[in-house]
Amino acid sequence: MTDIRTDIRLGDWVGVYAPSWLRPYLRLARLDRPIGTWLLLFPCWWGIALAADGFPSLYFMVLFGVGAVVMRGAGCTFNDIVDRKFDAQVERTRLRPIPSGDVSVPAAIAFMIFQLSIGAAILFSLNRLSISLGVAVMLLIGTYPFMKRITYWPQFFLGLNFNWGALMGWTAVRDDLHWPAILLYLGGIAWTLGYDTIYAHQDKEDDVLIGIKSSALALGGRTRPFLFLFYAVAVVLWALTGWAAGFGLIYEIALVLVLGQLFWQAAFVDTASQPDCSLKFRSNRWTGWILLAGIVAAHVF
């Protein structure tokens, strides 16, 4: 059962199966809500698949999968530490582990360091170029939680962060960096602008009251045409990705399906409904799978 006024799902696997002492940490790492991990992981998998000569490396797919889990968890932990006072004032986030008092700030910091240690071990198993990219993105990760205080476009900075794996997935396989990976990354940023604007509409009333900025507030009633714009830019850039990689019809078919899924979001999202915004946001898992399948199929066939 889910209380739509909060993002804590009552009766989920964490509440039912996890030991009571572990539950707050699993929720702090968002293991109870894996959609964010998927949205971080898919660009990594796209980059790995794009760089492959045939089927993508299972080793790198698994390695980046573990990395996405721990780095998303570390990022969420850091974000919750920084935003704990704001989260306590927002109905959807007030029951999160830190504002609710289930996890202290020192304990959250220790947990974040633990997750970062696992992420660092994975990073340093990669080649030198990938390590350099991994170190460089830490600046973006560190500044993102503060963007909502100074700009109405923190979603753009989230896009810079969440799609970095497209570059690292490519470099991990090829140990170089070329246009297909760069275009894939840029398309991912536009995609994130769309889906995270939908996500931000869930909190817009509370955000106004506490002084938090977002693209949802910047766009307001103009959100729908901008969603069409963001998603159109994403698909065009992904089409250029396929062109740069020498892909053909099979990839183009996948892109048409991606376009249909994104069009459905933009056309039918009800930005006044928190449950519908959540549904459309979570549907981006399908975008990730379809594009991944298109890249793999374009290589194999």
C-alpha positions as a printed Julia matrix, in Angstrom:
301×3 Matrix{Float64}:
  0.0    0.0     0.0
  1.26   3.49   -0.86
  0.3    6.71    0.84
  0.28   9.17   -2.08
  1.05  12.02    0.3
  4.48  10.58    1.05
  7.13   8.71   -0.93
  7.42   6.0     1.74
  5.59   2.88    0.58
  3.86   1.14    3.42
  3.99  -2.63    3.36
  6.69  -2.87    0.68
  9.49  -5.45    0.77
 11.61  -3.24    3.03
  8.82  -2.91    5.6
  7.91  -6.6     5.44
 11.2   -8.48    5.09
 14.09  -6.24    6.21
 15.24  -6.18    9.87
 13.96  -3.09   11.66
 17.48  -1.68   12.22
 18.26  -1.91    8.5
 15.03  -0.42    7.11
 15.95   3.27    7.48
 19.25   2.74    5.65
 17.6    0.83    2.8
 15.13   3.7     2.47
 17.94   6.26    2.7
 19.64   4.55   -0.25
 16.24   4.41   -2.03
 16.45   0.64   -2.42
 12.7    0.63   -1.8
 12.23   2.83   -4.89
 14.5    1.5    -7.64
 13.32   3.74  -10.49
 16.09   6.26   -9.75
 18.68   3.5    -9.95
 17.29   2.43  -13.32
 17.42   6.0   -14.63
 21.06   6.24  -13.52
 21.94   2.78  -14.85
 20.4    2.92  -18.31
 22.81   5.55  -19.7
 25.69   3.36  -18.44
 24.25   0.31  -20.18
 23.55   2.33  -23.34
 27.18   3.47  -23.42
 28.48  -0.06  -22.87
 26.19  -1.47  -25.57
 27.01   1.36  -27.98
 30.74   0.69  -27.63
 30.41  -3.08  -28.1
 31.07  -4.93  -31.35
 28.17  -7.31  -30.72
 26.45  -8.22  -27.48
 27.54  -5.94  -24.62
 29.99  -7.25  -22.04
 28.11  -8.99  -19.21
 31.02  -8.17  -16.9
 30.67  -4.43  -17.47
 26.87  -4.58  -17.33
 26.99  -6.21  -13.89
 29.84  -3.99  -12.66
 28.03  -0.8   -13.65
 24.81  -2.23  -12.21
 26.38  -2.55   -8.76
 27.99   0.87   -9.22
 24.64   2.46  -10.06
 23.04   1.03   -6.91
 25.72   2.29   -4.53
 26.32   5.64   -6.24
 22.63   6.42   -6.46
 22.37   5.46   -2.78
 25.31   7.68   -1.86
 23.89  10.56   -3.89
 20.47  10.23   -2.25
 22.08  10.04    1.18
 24.08  13.21    0.53
 21.01  14.94   -0.88
 18.96  13.99    2.19
 21.67  15.26    4.53
 21.8   18.61    2.74
 18.01  18.9     2.34
 16.94  17.51    5.72
 15.36  20.8     6.89
 13.5   21.28    3.62
 12.36  17.64    3.55
 10.84  18.04    7.0
  8.57  20.77    5.59
  7.42  18.87    2.48
  4.56  16.41    2.97
  5.91  13.9     0.44
  9.39  13.78    2.06
  8.82  14.45    5.75
  8.85  10.72    6.63
 12.25  10.09    5.05
 14.79   8.59    7.48
 16.69  11.77    8.41
 13.84  14.31    8.86
 11.78  11.66   10.68
 14.66  11.02   13.1
 15.16   7.38   12.16
 18.76   8.06   11.08
 21.05  10.68   12.62
 23.22  12.91   10.45
 26.5   11.29   11.67
 25.1    7.84   10.93
 23.98   9.03    7.47
 27.47  10.39    6.76
 29.03   7.07    7.76
 26.58   5.22    5.53
 27.38   7.53    2.63
 31.12   6.91    3.05
 30.47   3.15    3.06
 28.59   3.38   -0.24
 31.21   5.67   -1.77
 33.93   3.19   -0.8
 32.22   0.47   -2.82
 31.79   2.89   -5.73
 35.46   3.84   -5.56
 36.54   0.2    -5.61
 34.5   -0.32   -8.79
 35.79   2.89  -10.38
 39.44   2.06   -9.77
 39.0   -1.31  -11.45
 38.39   0.52  -14.76
 40.87   2.02  -17.23
 42.57   5.37  -16.64
 40.24   7.42  -18.85
 37.16   6.05  -17.1
 38.72   6.76  -13.71
 39.38  10.37  -14.78
 35.76  10.76  -15.86
 34.56   9.21  -12.61
 36.62  11.63  -10.55
 35.47  14.6   -12.67
 31.77  13.84  -12.14
 32.18  14.07   -8.36
 32.13  17.87   -8.68
 28.74  17.67  -10.39
 27.43  15.25   -7.78
 28.62  17.48   -4.95
 27.0   20.64   -6.31
 23.66  19.23   -7.49
 21.75  19.38   -4.15
 22.46  23.13   -3.92
 21.19  23.97   -7.42
 17.53  24.06   -6.36
 18.44  26.96   -4.08
 19.96  29.13   -6.83
 18.32  28.17  -10.15
 14.93  27.12  -11.48
 16.71  24.49  -13.56
 18.23  21.96  -11.13
 16.83  19.34  -13.52
 19.53  20.32  -16.02
 22.24  19.66  -13.45
 20.61  16.34  -12.58
 20.82  15.48  -16.28
 24.54  16.25  -16.3
 24.96  13.84  -13.38
 22.58  11.04  -14.24
 23.74  10.58  -17.82
 27.49  10.71  -17.2
 27.47   6.92  -17.27
 26.89   7.07  -21.04
 30.41   8.46  -21.37
 31.92   6.11  -18.8
 30.23   3.02  -20.24
 31.76   3.81  -23.62
 35.23   4.58  -22.26
 35.26   1.46  -20.07
 34.88  -0.66  -23.22
 36.91   1.34  -25.77
 39.28   3.46  -23.69
 38.55   6.49  -25.9
 35.77   9.04  -26.32
 34.01   9.75  -29.63
 30.86  11.39  -30.99
 28.4    8.49  -30.57
 28.92   8.54  -26.79
 28.81  12.35  -26.59
 25.56  12.55  -28.57
 24.08   9.77  -26.43
 25.0   11.77  -23.31
 23.5   15.01  -24.63
 20.28  13.21  -25.55
 20.12  11.82  -22.03
 20.32  15.33  -20.57
 17.28  16.41  -22.62
 15.47  13.23  -21.55
 16.17  14.0   -17.89
 14.89  17.56  -18.28
 11.58  16.03  -19.33
 11.11  13.27  -16.8
 12.42  15.24  -13.83
 10.18  18.2   -14.64
  7.26  15.76  -14.39
  8.69  14.5   -11.09
  9.08  18.06   -9.75
  5.37  18.78  -10.26
  4.68  16.49   -7.29
  6.19  19.01   -4.85
  5.47  22.38   -6.47
  3.04  23.66   -3.8
  5.43  22.84   -0.96
  8.41  24.15   -2.96
  6.74  27.56   -3.31
  6.16  27.76    0.44
  9.74  26.89    1.42
 11.54  28.7    -1.39
 12.82  25.74   -3.44
 13.18  26.24   -7.2
 12.42  23.77  -10.0
 11.63  23.62  -13.7
  8.05  22.73  -12.74
  7.7   26.15  -11.11
  9.54  27.92  -13.93
  7.28  26.41  -16.6
  3.97  26.14  -14.75
  1.14  25.94  -17.28
  3.63  25.81  -20.15
  5.01  22.46  -19.01
  3.37  20.31  -21.7
  4.86  22.07  -24.78
  8.25  22.1   -23.11
  8.0   18.37  -22.41
  7.4   17.86  -26.12
 10.46  20.03  -26.82
 12.74  18.26  -24.33
 11.74  14.82  -25.55
 12.0   15.82  -29.23
 15.55  17.07  -28.65
 16.39  13.8   -26.88
 15.12  11.68  -29.76
 16.89  13.82  -32.38
 20.18  13.52  -30.51
 19.7    9.77  -30.13
 18.98   9.56  -33.86
 22.28  11.36  -34.49
 23.9    8.85  -32.1
 22.7    6.03  -34.33
 23.88   7.84  -37.45
 27.33   8.41  -35.94
 27.5    4.72  -34.95
 26.42   3.54  -38.41
 23.14   1.98  -37.23
 20.27   1.21  -39.58
 16.59   0.31  -39.68
 16.39  -1.78  -36.51
 17.68   1.11  -34.39
 15.3    3.51  -36.14
 12.36   1.25  -35.26
 13.43   1.3   -31.61
 13.62   5.1   -31.73
 10.06   5.29  -33.08
  8.92   3.22  -30.08
 10.89   5.5   -27.75
  9.27   8.51  -29.37
  5.83   6.98  -28.83
  6.51   6.33  -25.15
  7.78   9.87  -24.58
  4.9   11.38  -26.58
  2.46   9.49  -24.34
  4.07  11.02  -21.26
  4.03  14.57  -22.58
  0.54  14.37  -24.05
 -1.27  12.73  -21.16
  0.53  13.68  -17.93
 -1.72  15.44  -15.44
  0.64  17.83  -13.7
 -2.01  18.56  -11.05
 -2.06  14.89   -9.97
  0.77  13.57   -7.83
 -0.07   9.9    -8.57
 -0.17  10.52  -12.32
  3.13  12.43  -12.27
  4.65   9.52  -10.38
  3.25   7.03  -12.91
  4.54   8.94  -15.94
  7.93   9.48  -14.28
  8.34   5.79  -13.48
  7.33   4.82  -17.01
 10.72   6.05  -18.21
 12.02   2.61  -17.35
 10.41   1.55  -20.65
 12.33   4.25  -22.51
 15.55   2.85  -21.09
 14.79  -0.75  -22.04
 13.6    0.08  -25.56
 16.65   2.19  -26.38
 18.98  -0.45  -24.93
 17.3   -3.15  -27.0
 17.62  -0.98  -30.11
 21.34  -0.44  -29.6
 22.03  -4.13  -28.93
 19.89  -5.26  -31.88
 21.57  -2.76  -34.2
 24.94  -4.29  -33.37
 23.88  -7.92  -33.47
 21.73  -7.81  -36.6
